[in-house]
Amino acid sequence: MQRQTRIPTSKLVAHRGDRAGGIENTLAAFEYAAAHGARYAECDIQFTRDLVAVVIHDNRLQRLCNRPDVKVMQTELADLQQICSAQFKLCELSELLSWLLQVPHLTLFIEIKPPIRRRLTARAIARRLVDQIPAPLLQQVVLISQNSDIIDACKNHIGCRTGWVAESHRQPTTAFDYIFMPSQRSSTISSWQARGIKVGLYTVNDISGAHTLLEAGADLIETDYFSRLAEAHD
């Protein structure tokens, strides 16, 4: 099959936004991706000590803020915002969803990180999310997680599309729409698609690698540099 010179934007997921536009998981990074034509983006959420959903990947702030002593789950929102402010503006999930209402062409994958399961049941997590997601966005967001209980609760109590981040052996018991897995597992693409599940692979930042995975049948490719891959020629 002859390779395309550009990768279609419909095949790319702006992983934590676009790093060309700002630090990962910041509103600036998502705005940049959307402005450059992204149709899909992925964010991560953790919950603060006072149970506010914030858009951040790591529970421990060593990598992003050089603060190995600080964990999101053990820190109040106000304190967390102050700690992060030296490096970036921490975005609450509610803020990101308010922005998403203005970007109807963008589908957002929201990855719910597992640490909150130490404090809340999966059903309680789903209840908190359903209270935050405006009804018009239920067709525009996809809730994903490594934790199968969280996925099952979201499917049962929210009713939106769901996806499994396949970094554990326990699959959700409910039907899910997407699976995300490392790019090295591309040999399993067809077996998932045979079940009607769309396959996303991560994290790919070079155009040659992205083309190779698309030729292998991947539905979506997650990349840190959406605009660079979308505009690049092979």
C-alpha positions in Angstrom: 0.0 0.0 0.0 1.3 3.4 -1.0 1.9 5.7 2.0 0.1 9.0 2.3 2.3 12.1 2.5 0.2 13.3 5.5 -1.5 11.5 8.2 -5.3 12.3 8.4 -6.3 14.3 11.5 -9.1 11.7 11.9 -6.4 9.2 12.8 -4.5 11.2 15.4 -5.2 11.8 19.1 -3.6 14.8 20.7 -2.2 13.0 23.8 -2.6 15.4 26.8 -3.0 18.1 24.2 -0.2 19.3 21.9 3.2 19.9 23.5 3.9 22.6 20.9 1.2 24.7 22.5 1.9 24.2 26.2 2.7 21.9 29.0 0.8 18.6 28.9 -2.8 18.5 30.1 -3.0 22.3 30.3 -5.9 24.2 28.6 -3.3 25.9 26.4 -2.1 22.6 25.0 -5.7 21.5 24.2 -6.5 24.9 22.6 -3.5 24.6 20.4 -4.4 21.1 19.3 -8.0 22.1 18.4 -6.8 25.2 16.6 -4.6 23.0 14.4 -7.4 20.7 13.4 -7.4 18.0 16.1 -10.5 15.9 16.0 -9.5 13.8 19.0 -7.7 14.6 22.2 -6.9 12.7 25.4 -6.6 14.1 29.0 -5.9 12.5 32.4 -7.7 13.2 35.6 -6.8 12.8 39.2 -8.8 13.8 42.3 -7.5 16.2 45.0 -7.9 15.6 48.7 -11.1 17.6 48.6 -12.3 15.4 45.7 -12.0 17.9 42.9 -11.2 16.4 39.5 -8.1 18.0 38.0 -6.5 17.5 34.7 -3.1 16.0 35.4 -1.4 12.6 34.7 0.8 12.0 37.7 -0.4 11.6 41.3 3.1 12.6 42.6 4.4 16.0 41.4 8.1 15.0 41.0 8.2 15.1 37.2 6.1 18.2 36.6 7.0 20.4 39.6 10.1 18.8 41.1 8.1 18.1 44.2 8.3 14.4 45.0 6.8 15.1 48.5 3.5 16.2 47.0 0.7 13.9 45.9 -2.4 15.2 44.2 -4.7 12.9 46.1 -3.3 14.1 49.5 -3.5 17.8 48.6 -6.3 20.3 48.8 -7.2 22.0 45.5 -6.1 25.5 46.6 -2.7 24.3 47.8 -2.2 22.2 44.6 -2.9 25.2 42.4 -0.4 27.3 44.2 2.3 24.5 44.0 1.7 24.0 40.3 1.6 27.7 39.5 5.4 28.1 39.3 5.4 25.6 36.3 1.9 25.7 34.8 -1.7 26.6 35.4 -3.5 23.6 36.8 -6.8 22.9 34.9 -9.9 21.6 36.7 -12.0 19.1 34.7 -15.0 21.5 34.9 -12.9 24.2 33.2 -11.8 21.8 30.4 -15.4 20.6 29.8 -16.7 24.2 29.7 -14.1 24.9 26.9 -15.1 21.6 25.2 -18.7 22.9 24.8 -17.3 25.5 22.4 -15.4 22.9 20.3 -18.0 20.6 19.0 -15.7 18.9 16.4 -13.4 17.6 19.1 -13.9 14.2 20.8 -12.2 14.1 24.2 -11.0 10.8 25.8 -10.9 11.4 29.6 -8.6 8.9 31.4 -9.5 8.4 35.0 -6.4 7.5 36.8 -6.7 4.6 39.3 -5.4 6.1 42.6 -8.9 7.5 43.5 -10.1 3.9 43.9 -8.2 3.9 47.3 -10.8 6.4 48.5 -14.0 6.0 46.5 -15.9 3.1 45.0 -16.1 2.9 41.3 -19.8 3.8 41.5 -19.0 6.9 43.6 -16.5 8.0 41.0 -19.0 7.6 38.2 -21.6 9.6 40.2 -19.1 12.5 40.7 -18.4 12.5 36.9 -22.0 12.4 35.8 -22.6 15.5 37.9 -19.8 17.3 36.1 -20.4 16.3 32.5 -23.0 18.5 30.8 -25.6 16.5 28.9 -24.6 17.9 25.5 -21.1 16.5 26.0 -22.2 12.9 26.7 -21.7 12.1 23.0 -18.5 14.1 22.8 -16.5 12.5 25.6 -15.3 8.9 26.1 -14.4 7.8 29.6 -11.4 5.5 29.7 -9.3 3.9 32.5 -6.9 1.1 33.3 -9.3 0.2 36.1 -12.0 -2.1 34.8 -14.4 -1.4 37.8 -14.3 2.3 36.9 -15.1 1.6 33.3 -18.0 -0.7 34.2 -19.4 1.9 36.6 -19.2 4.7 34.0 -21.0 2.5 31.4 -23.7 1.5 33.8 -24.3 4.9 35.5 -23.4 7.5 32.9 -24.2 5.7 29.7 -21.5 7.4 27.6 -18.9 5.6 25.4 -16.0 4.0 27.3 -12.6 2.6 26.7 -10.1 0.4 28.3 -6.4 1.3 28.8 -5.0 -2.2 28.5 -2.2 -2.0 31.1 -3.8 -4.7 33.4 -5.1 -8.2 32.8 -8.6 -7.7 34.0 -10.9 -6.5 31.3 -14.2 -4.7 31.9 -17.3 -6.9 32.1 -19.4 -4.3 30.2 -19.0 -3.7 26.5 -16.5 -1.0 25.7 -15.9 1.0 22.5 -12.2 1.6 22.5 -9.0 -0.1 23.6 -5.8 1.8 24.0 -2.5 -0.1 24.3 1.2 0.4 23.6 2.3 0.5 20.0 4.4 -2.6 20.4 1.1 -4.6 20.7 0.0 -3.8 17.1 -0.2 -7.5 16.3 -3.4 -7.8 18.3 -5.3 -5.1 16.4 -7.4 -7.3 14.3 -8.6 -9.5 17.2 -10.0 -6.4 19.0 -11.5 -5.0 15.8 -13.3 -8.3 15.2 -15.2 -7.6 18.5 -16.2 -4.2 17.2 -13.7 -2.4 19.4 -11.7 0.5 17.9 -7.9 0.3 18.6 -5.8 3.3 19.7 -2.0 2.9 20.0 0.4 5.0 22.1 2.6 7.0 22.1 4.0 7.7 18.6 5.9 10.9 17.8 7.4 10.1 14.4 5.6 10.1 11.1 7.2 6.9 9.8 6.2 5.0 12.9 2.6 6.4 12.7 2.3 5.3 9.1 3.5 1.8 9.9 0.9 1.4 12.6 -1.9 2.8 10.4 -0.9 0.3 7.8 -1.2 -2.4 10.4 -4.8 -1.4 10.9 -4.8 1.0 13.9 -7.9 3.2 14.2 -6.1 5.9 16.2 -2.6 7.0 17.0 -1.8 8.9 20.2 0.9 11.5 19.8 2.4 14.2 22.0 2.9 16.5 18.9 -0.3 16.5 17.0 0.4 19.5 14.8 3.8 18.2 13.9 2.5 14.9 12.7 -0.5 16.3 11.1 1.6 18.7 9.0 4.6 16.5 8.4 5.4 14.8 5.1 6.8 11.3 5.0 
